[in-house]
Amino acid sequence: MTANNSTPENKFSQATLAVHGGELTHEQPHGAVVSPVFHTATFAFENFDQMRRYARGELTDAYFYSRYANPTVAEAERKIAELEGAETALVTSSGSAATFCALATVCQAGDEVIACDSIYGGTVKVLTKVFSHLGINTRFVSLDEIPNLAEIAGEHSRVFWFETPANPLNRIVDLDMVADVCRQAKLFSVVDNTFASPVLQRPIEHGIDAVMHSATKYLGGHSDLTAGALTGSKEFIERARQTSVMVGTTLDPAAAYLLSRGMKTVALRVRASCDNALALARALHKHPKVARVYYPGLEDDPGHALASRQMSGFGGVVAIDVVGGEPEVETLFNSLELVRTAPSLGGVETLASYPLYSSHAGFSDQQLEAAGVSAATVRFAVGIEAATDIIADITQALDKS
Ligand SMILES: Cc1ncc(COP(=O)(O)O)c(C=O)c1O
């Protein structure tokens, strides 16, 4: 925690770091317990010599221009780094921007990305519609192939990208195993930790090189901002920061303030959401209109043992296959009264989404099969309302489907 400008590592628990982490008392004038928002695009030099010394790299802590750095944004970065137990962090204008910066930093034309095929659909699109045009191709591997990465990787393979739990079916990947095989395969490992949040899982402690977040989700926590984050070593993050500064994927200070404010309650929110999700998953497991529940907190879920080992909770997302197909799903969605139909997750409110028409829209049948997404698949991003109300609403809607 950097409050009072000290950095005693691991002195405070994560819930305390969520509240106080990243704050600098000298940036909180008049004894304010909340940092001001530095709504400024640029920073004035005191004199010509200061400008010259900045340009020569002699004033490393000075602020220059908010696309490069801003104190409000820097506070959010320090808080995220402390929550993830990482050396440092970069925040960006969205999770997708963080994905872009990570990959553009590690790869150049001619290189290959290896990505798990169970990942957020938007990440697949960045890989296949942006990076492929820049001469960086992606090889997708199934979960079962991950232990063989050392054999799969070629001389141009640079990075392995994966998610756990993976969107939308909560498939679980073994972090220790990935760290091991990536070391053998000389691949830089990056995990999208959005579904777990640092409250449930800290991949760097397992040896993963870098962690990416859609901070739009649990870190922000209130569905009122779009942001992303990367955490990792100083060396990697400083290179990613150069990419971000040059392409302008910077987060605005107003959004950075909301992000820091949201993170103060992340430990409470994520625990409440996990409790609700487990209760919902158990209720849906018994429902006659539900063909299958995907939730690693259920004892019969294929990811249960691994999730119990590497996570301190099972997450706030519950996916199901509805008996029937799109017509039954349509009735379900149209019968929901409390739960809103919207993409995204990690907010305080429960949302229902249909991957076929949201995160996985436009995917080929083969890609859908690999991701396990069908016309029956529905995803609930469980919020922090009363579990009884969430369960009652989804159950009555399923009864009508
Ligand atoms: C797992 C995951 N990763 C990345 C993203 C992209 O984040 P953003 O929407 O903030 O760009 C999302 C968005 O839904 C997501 O669910």
Ligand as a Chemical Component Dictionary entry (heavy atoms), coordinates in Angstrom:
data_LIG
# 
_chem_comp.id                   LIG 
_chem_comp.type                 NON-POLYMER 
_chem_comp.pdbx_formal_charge   0 
_chem_comp.three_letter_code    LIG 
# 
loop_
_chem_comp_atom.comp_id 
_chem_comp_atom.atom_id 
_chem_comp_atom.alt_atom_id 
_chem_comp_atom.type_symbol 
_chem_comp_atom.charge 
_chem_comp_atom.model_Cartn_x 
_chem_comp_atom.model_Cartn_y 
_chem_comp_atom.model_Cartn_z 
_chem_comp_atom.pdbx_ordinal 
LIG C1 C1 C 0 -13.370 -11.723 -20.581 1  
LIG C2 C2 C 0 -13.357 -10.409 -21.294 2  
LIG N1 N1 N 0 -12.186 -9.921  -21.733 3  
LIG C3 C3 C 0 -12.111 -8.742  -22.390 4  
LIG C4 C4 C 0 -13.241 -7.988  -22.654 5  
LIG C5 C5 C 0 -13.113 -6.692  -23.396 6  
LIG O1 O1 O 0 -13.198 -5.639  -22.494 7  
LIG P1 P1 P 0 -13.763 -4.184  -22.883 8  
LIG O2 O2 O 0 -15.198 -4.348  -23.244 9  
LIG O3 O3 O 0 -13.538 -3.382  -21.646 10 
LIG O4 O4 O 0 -12.959 -3.709  -24.049 11 
LIG C6 C6 C 0 -14.477 -8.453  -22.209 12 
LIG C7 C7 C 0 -15.697 -7.667  -22.483 13 
LIG O5 O5 O 0 -16.808 -8.152  -22.370 14 
LIG C8 C8 C 0 -14.542 -9.697  -21.521 15 
LIG O6 O6 O 0 -15.704 -10.212 -21.081 16 
# 
loop_
_chem_comp_bond.comp_id 
_chem_comp_bond.atom_id_1 
_chem_comp_bond.atom_id_2 
_chem_comp_bond.value_order 
_chem_comp_bond.pdbx_ordinal 
LIG C1 C2 SING 1  
LIG C2 N1 SING 2  
LIG C2 C8 DOUB 3  
LIG N1 C3 DOUB 4  
LIG C3 C4 SING 5  
LIG C4 C5 SING 6  
LIG C4 C6 DOUB 7  
LIG C5 O1 SING 8  
LIG O1 P1 SING 9  
LIG P1 O2 DOUB 10 
LIG P1 O3 SING 11 
LIG P1 O4 SING 12 
LIG C6 C7 SING 13 
LIG C6 C8 SING 14 
LIG C7 O5 DOUB 15 
LIG C8 O6 SING 16 
# 
